Amino acid sequence: MPKKKQVVRREWTKADIQELKAHSKARTPVVKISKATKRTVGALRQKALNLGIGLGHQR
């Protein structure tokens, strides 16, 4: 059985949250934010949801 990848959790700093909010305002695609912040798309969406901000493209 292949070994499961170890999940490394990283705390959200004030700077991380500010960056996320800036990306939200700029309507940056989530995949681009994911690469820039080295966080998963799911993690970004969860945090945005908790902060009550939109992420990615809004219809």
RASUL-V234776 format. One record per run of one state. SS is the DSSP state (@ for helix, = for strand, . for the rest). FROM is the first residue (numbers start at 0). LEN is the number of residues. If there is no record, write none. Layout:
ss=<SS | SS>
from=<FROM | FROM>
len=<LEN | LEN>
This chain:
ss=<. | @ | . | @ | . | @ | .>
from=<0 | 13 | 26 | 29 | 37 | 40 | 51>
len=<13 | 13 | 3 | 8 | 3 | 11 | 8>
